[in-house]
Amino acid sequence: MFHRTPYRTVDEFYKAVETLIQELKADGNTDEASRLDALLHGIWTTGSEVIGELMLSLAAMKGDFPRKIRKQIDQCHCFAKRHRRILDLN
């Protein structure tokens, strides 16, 4: 089951990940922020590849985050998972 996500486009999703990176840094979660930043700004062959890698990284973020950050993580993960499913790239 998917949760609702406020992102309608891939560009909105990427902006949300950028915001999440800044929020994680501000909260002292530099390892998670650095991992997402490296994925987001890495060199990829396709957009679906970077979204897949971000999805896996977001899914692995099981730490005790503030509610606002947890919501951002979950929303970004939901979008990435839905995007991959639409493309039949589970």
C-alpha positions in Angstrom: 0.0 0.0 0.0 1.3 3.5 -0.9 0.9 6.6 1.1 0.0 9.9 -0.5 3.0 12.0 -1.6 2.9 15.7 -2.3 5.3 15.3 -5.3 3.7 15.2 -8.8 6.9 15.3 -10.9 10.4 13.9 -10.7 11.7 17.5 -10.4 9.6 18.1 -7.3 10.9 14.8 -5.9 14.5 15.9 -6.5 13.8 19.2 -4.8 12.3 17.4 -1.9 15.4 15.2 -1.5 17.6 18.4 -1.6 15.4 19.8 1.2 15.6 16.5 3.1 19.4 16.6 2.9 19.5 20.1 4.4 17.1 19.1 7.2 19.2 16.0 8.0 22.4 18.1 8.1 20.7 20.7 10.4 19.6 17.9 12.7 23.1 16.4 12.9 22.5 13.4 10.7 25.5 14.1 8.5 26.1 10.5 7.4 22.5 10.1 6.0 22.7 13.5 4.4 26.0 12.8 2.8 24.8 9.5 1.4 21.7 11.0 -0.1 23.7 13.9 -1.5 26.3 11.6 -3.1 23.4 9.6 -4.7 21.5 12.6 -5.9 24.6 14.3 -7.4 26.3 11.2 -8.7 26.7 10.2 -12.3 23.9 7.9 -13.5 23.0 6.4 -16.8 19.2 6.9 -16.3 16.9 8.8 -14.1 15.2 5.6 -13.0 18.6 4.3 -11.8 19.2 7.3 -9.4 15.6 7.1 -8.2 16.1 3.4 -7.5 19.3 4.0 -5.5 17.6 6.9 -3.6 14.6 4.6 -2.8 17.0 1.9 -1.3 18.8 4.5 0.7 15.6 6.1 2.0 14.2 2.6 2.9 17.4 1.9 4.9 16.9 5.1 7.1 15.5 3.5 10.2 17.0 5.9 12.8 15.1 7.9 15.3 14.4 11.1 13.4 12.2 14.0 14.3 8.7 13.6 13.1 9.1 16.3 10.3 12.2 14.5 8.9 10.6 11.1 9.2 7.6 12.3 7.2 9.9 13.7 4.5 11.8 10.4 4.3 8.6 8.4 4.0 7.1 10.8 1.4 10.3 10.6 -0.7 10.5 6.9 -0.4 6.9 6.5 -1.4 7.3 8.6 -4.5 10.4 6.7 -5.5 8.8 3.3 -5.0 5.6 4.4 -6.9 7.7 5.8 -9.7 9.7 2.6 -10.1 6.5 0.5 -10.0 4.9 2.6 -12.7 8.0 2.0 -14.9 7.7 -1.7 -14.0 11.2 -1.6 -12.4 10.5 -3.1 -9.0 
